[in-house]
Amino acid sequence: MLKKVLVSLLLASAFAVHADEASIRKTMQSMFPKLKVESVTKTPYEGLYEVYIGDQIIYTDENFSFLIAEGRLMDVKSRRDITAARMDELSRIDFDSLPLDQAIKVVKGNGSRKLAVFSDPDCPFCKKLEKQELSSITDVTVYTFLLPLEHLHPDAANKSKAIWCAPDRAKAWYSWVNNAFLPQGKAGCSAPLEKVAALANKMGVSSTPTLFFADGSRMRGAYPAEDIEKALNTAAKKSR
């Protein structure tokens, strides 16, 4: 949506007046009434404001004379992706508020650390995450939320139901991701797929796998085990 109206915004900005954070918020909200402006923050870079709207960050100046959408702000000296770091910070969740009864629970080792994963049964990267990365990690409780992305994988919902309705959900999940074996027979229970989809939408989860750690931080994609370990340990220290 932001991309479609970029040109009209740039033209409209020609008559924009001097703005502060409050007026930038007001202007942005009026131009994007269907999206919520979560925050407007002045950055350390001269004249540059960060606007967190919808599920992304865009940039403008105090006069609203330009708009940078779908771009990345990089710090030249540190070579740090400022946009990515801010998105991680702004999109943190309250892990304790997750409806964990809607997830497949697996305790590995002492289960002391916590990890929530949104996975699609037909997502190749989800299978890679389980088989190559999470398989080597222990002392963690993993909560897997089944999120079939039917526009990409038409049969994913049926597979999700079969796995959820199995007598042993964890066993059924691992049998599928490791051996492509699904429980036999018709799913005879009510799987919380619609509730999980609504939760994912609320949290801005649009791709799988997406991981959430105990400190509310997120990780998108099948990252290497060492990166996941680092994030788990960081989150565990913060939650003590």
N, C-alpha and C positions, 0 to 999 in steps of 0.2 A: 504493500500500500504506500509506504513512504517513497519508494522508488518511482511509482507512477506519478506522484504529484511533485516531484523534485523541481521540474522546470517551472511549474506555476508558482511554487514557493519562492524561487529565485527572482521571478518577475515581481511578485508581491512585495519582496523585501526592499524594492527600490524606494518605497515611501515609508519604510519603517523608521521609527524615532528611537532616540536613545533609550536603552532598556537596562533593567537590573534583573536579578534572578526572578523576582515575582512577576515582572512584566513579560519576561521571556516565557515563563510557564503559562501565563494567560494567553499569549499569542499562539504558542504551540498547541495548547489545548483547543483553542478556537479553530485552528486549521485542521486538527486531527480529532474531532469530537468523539470518534468511536474508540480511540486509544487513550489510555490513562497516562498522563505525565507523572511518573513516579518521583522524579527529583530533577532539580536543576542545580548544578554545582560549578562554581568558578574554578578552573584548573590552574595549576602553577604556571601555565604558559600564557604569556601576555595577551589579554583580550579574548581568550578562548573559554567558552562555556560548554560544559557537558550536559546533555539532556538525555535522561533515561526515560524512554517512552515505549510503551508496548513491551517488546522483549529485546530491544536493542538500544545502543548508545549512538546518538548523533551529536554533531558539534556545530556551534554557531558563535558569533561574536556579540558584544553588548549592543550593537546597533542592528542586529539581525540582518546583516548585509550579505551573508552567505550561509550555506548549509552544507555540511559534509555528512552524507548518509552512506552506510554500508562501507565505511573506510576504517582504517586502523591508525591510531595515534601511537607513534613510536618515539621513545626517548633516544636521541642520537648517542648521547654519552654512554648510557648504560645498555643500549640496544634492547631495552625492555619494551614489550608490547603493553602499553598503558591501557589500551582499550580492553584487552583480554583480562588483565588484572582487575580492572574496575568491574567488568561484567561478572567475574567470579565473586567479587565482594558484594555487588548489588543483588545478585541472584541467589545468595545463601538462603537456606530454608531452616525451619525449626525441625530438626530430625525427630525429636520426641513427639511431634504432632502427627507424624506419618501413621496412617492406619495399617499397622503391621499385620493385622489379621487378614489383610487382603493380599499378602505376599507369601511366597514359599520360603519357609525358614530352614536354614541349614547351619548347624553349629560345628565349627571346625576347631579342633584343639580345645583350649579353654574358653573359646568364644568371647574373650574379653573386649575385643574391638568390634565396631559395628559398621556395616556396609549395606546400603540399599542399591539395588540395580534394576533399572527398567529394561526389560529384554523382550524381543520379538522372537518366537521360536524359529522363524524362517530367516532371521537376520544372520548372514555369514559372519559378521564381526562379533555378534553376541556369542556365537559358537566358538569363535577364536578366543574371545575373552575367557570363557569358561574352561576350554581345553588347554590353552597355552599359558594363560596368565594366572587366573584365580586358583587353578589346580595346585600351584606351588605355594600358596599362601595359607598359613594356619593361624590359630588363635584369633579367629574372627567369626562373628555371626553374620551370615549373609541373608538378606531379605530380597527375594527376587519377585518383582512385580511384572506380571505378564502383560505386555503392551503390544498386541498385534497391530501392525501398521498395514491395514487391509488394502490401502491404495498401492502398496508396493508388493504385498504378499497376500493374495486373496484367500489362501487356505490357512493363514496363521491363526485366525480366531478359532477354527475348528480344532487345531492342534492345541491351542491354549486351553480350551475347554476339556479336552481329553486328558491333558496333564493335570489340570486343577482338580478334576473329578476322580483321579486315580486314588486308590486306597493309601498309597504312599506318594505324596506329591514330589518330594525331594528325589526319590528314586526314579520316578517317572521323568522328571526334568533332566536328570543326568543321563538316563537311558536314551533320551531323545538327542541331547546335544553331543553325546559321545558316540552313540551307535545308531542314530536315526530310527530308534524303535519307539513306537507309541503304544500306550495301553490299548488293549483290544476291547471292542464293544462300544456301544453308544454312551456318550457322557450323560450321566444321570443325576447331575446336580446343577445348581445355579452358580456359575463362575462370575466373579465380580469384575468382569472385563469393562463394563460401562463405567463403573465407579473408578477403576484405575485410569481409564482414558480421561475422565473428568479431572482426576487428580493431576495427571500428567499435563493437561492443558493449563490448569491453574498454576502449575510450577514452571511452565515454559519448557516442558520436555517435548521435543518434536522429533528426536532421532534416537535410535538405539544402537549400542547400549549407552545409557547415561547412568553414571554412578553418583551416589551421594554419601558423604562421610558424616561422622558423628558431630562435627563442628558446623555442619550445614553446607560445606563447600561441595562443589560438583565437578565431575570430570566427564567429558563427552568423548566416547570412543573406546576402543580396545587398547588402552595404554599398556606398556610393559609392566610386568609384575613389580619391578623395582620402584616404579613411579607410584603404583598403587600402595605399596608398602610404606613409602615415604608419607603419602597422604594419610594413610591409616594411623601412623605413629604421630603425626602432627595433630590430627584430630583428637586422638586419645589424650595427648598432653593437655590440649585446650579444655577438654571436658572433665578434667580431674578437679 
